[in-house]
């Protein structure tokens, strides 16, 4: 059995607000990025069966806006507090708890956890771009997993693509 994992880093967040990290909202660019991700995934017919999001404002808003542009309602998104400030082991546990019926899962979260998860799942077989950022804001990494959600381990995935917002135009 193969499954597909889509990791979506939240859109650009607003550092100028006087709120804590958890409550930081998206900027206008971040909102556009989230809508762009959803529209792009819809156009190329990559609609997830299951969406899990960090409950942090910027991640939840990204997940909600992307889902809306994929034709999915807010009720389709599961908030999971384990994703906020998560390390690889936390993220693996979140994914292991996915329903077995889900063939394509989207996890919406934060760096550095998402980048570290990509590197772990492909056992380091990933090229870091010249700018040093594997997953800048509103970027989607697509991985093909060789087993089910309960069988996640180092090297169990093949990196299909990493698409930045500029690659979603068109």
N, C-alpha and C positions, 0 to 999 in steps of 0.2 A: 504494500500500500504506500502511495506517495501522497504527501500533503504539500500545500503551498503556504508559506508564511510571508506576509507583507508587513514590514516594519515601517511605520510612518513617524518621523520626528515632527513634533508640533511646529506650527508656524512661528514666524518671528514675533517675539514678545516685547512688550513695552517696559523698558527699564526706567522710564522717567516718572512712573507713578509711585506714590508713597505707600505701597502695599508690600507685604511680605512675598517671598518667592512663590509660595503655593498659589497666591491669589493674583499673580501678575497676568494681565490680560494680553490679548493679541494686539499688534499694531494693525493699521489698515493693510499694510503689506502682508502681514500674517493671515489676515482674514481672506485676502485675495488668494494667497497661496493655498489655504485650506480648500477653498472653493475650486481652485484650479486642479488640485489633486483629485477631488471627487469627480469633476467633469472629465478629466483625463482617464481615470479608471473606468468610468462609465463608457466613454467612447471606445476604449479598447476591450471592453467586456471583461473586466477583472473585478467583479463585484464579490466582496467577501461573504462567506456564510456566517461569520461570527466576527464582531468587532469588540475589542477590549481596550479601554482607555484609562490612563492615569486620571485621577479626579482633579488634578491641578487645573486651574482655570484655562490656561493656554492650551493644554492637551485636550481637555474636554471640549472646548470650543472648536479646536481643529477637527476632532473626531465628528462632532455634530455637524459642522459645515460640510465636511467631506461626504459624510453619509447622506446628507440632504441632496447633494448634487449627484449622488449615485442612486437616488430614488428611495432611500431608506430613512425610516423615521428614527427619532431619538430613542425610542424604546428598543431599538435594535442594538444599542451600544451598552455594554456592561462596564461599569466603573469598577476599577480594582485598585485599592489603595496601595497594594504591594508594588505597583509600577512606579510610583513617585519615589525618586531618589534610589531606585533599585540598582542592584549589581546583577551580574550574570546569573548567579544562583537564584535570586528572587524572580527574575524574568523567566528562567527555565521552569520554576514551579508554577507560575501563572500559566504558562503554555501547557504544561503537563495536565493542568486542570481543565483544559478546553474539552468541549464535548467531542466524543469520538466520531460523531457524524459530521463534524465540520471539516471540510476538505480544504478550504481557503480561509485563513484567519488573518485579520489585520490587528496589530498591536500598535497603539498610539502612545508614544512616550517621550523620553528625554535622553540626552547624552549626559555622561559618557556611556551609560548602560546600553543603549541601542547599538552603538559602534562596537562595544566590547562583545555584545551578543553575536553580532554578525561575524566578527573575527573568531569567536569560539565555535560557532556552528559550522564554519567552513575550515576550521583548523588552521587559521592564519593565512589561508590561500586567497588573499584579497590585496589588491593594489591600492595604496593610499594615493589619492590625487595630489598634484603638485602643490595645491593650497593647504595640504595637510588635513583637510576636513573630509572624512568619509561620508558623513551624513549631516550636512548643514540643514537649517530649518526647512520644513516642508518637503523633505526628500523621502522617497520611498525605496526601500531595499526589498527585492523579491528573492526568496530562497525556496528551493525545492528540497523537501525533506524526504529521505529514503524510507522512513518509518512513520509511525503514528506519533501523536502528541506525547504519549507516555514513554517514548523511546528516544528522547532527545539526548544527544551526547556530542562531544567534540568531534567535528568532522562528519556529522550526519547529514549535512546539507551541501547543496551546490548553489552558488550565487548565480542567479539568473540575470539580475540587473540591479543597478542603483541609478535611480532617475531623480535628478534635481529639478526644481520647478521650471528652469529654462528649457529642459528637455520635454516638458509636457505641453508646450505650445503647439498649436497646429491642428 
